[in-house]
Amino acid sequence: MTESDALREEIYRLAAAAEADPQTTSNLKSLAVQLWANFDEFTVEALEDILRDEWRKRGLPFNDNAEI
């Protein structure tokens, strides 16, 4: 499994957890920073873009302007 595959699996898991609690608004920047600790091949900004895309696909709420 490549790092990219592992990243996609982790983002899928995070999105599924967010779907389970739709009242929670996710701070994508914070999630991106947390992911970067394990997937530092990517930039925080790239991780945030991938998270944003997955959240939008699922129709999940997110806080795009939150501080870390």
Salt bridges, closest charged atoms under 4 A:
GLU10 OE2 - ARG13 NH2 2.52
GLU19 OE1 - ARG58 NH1 2.51
GLU48 OE1 - LYS29 NZ 2.99
GLU48 OE2 - ARG52 NH2 3.61
ASP49 OD1 - ARG52 NH1 2.72
GLU54 OE1 - LYS57 NZ 3.22
GLU54 OE2 - ARG58 NE 2.78
ASP64 OD1 - ARG52 NH2 2.93
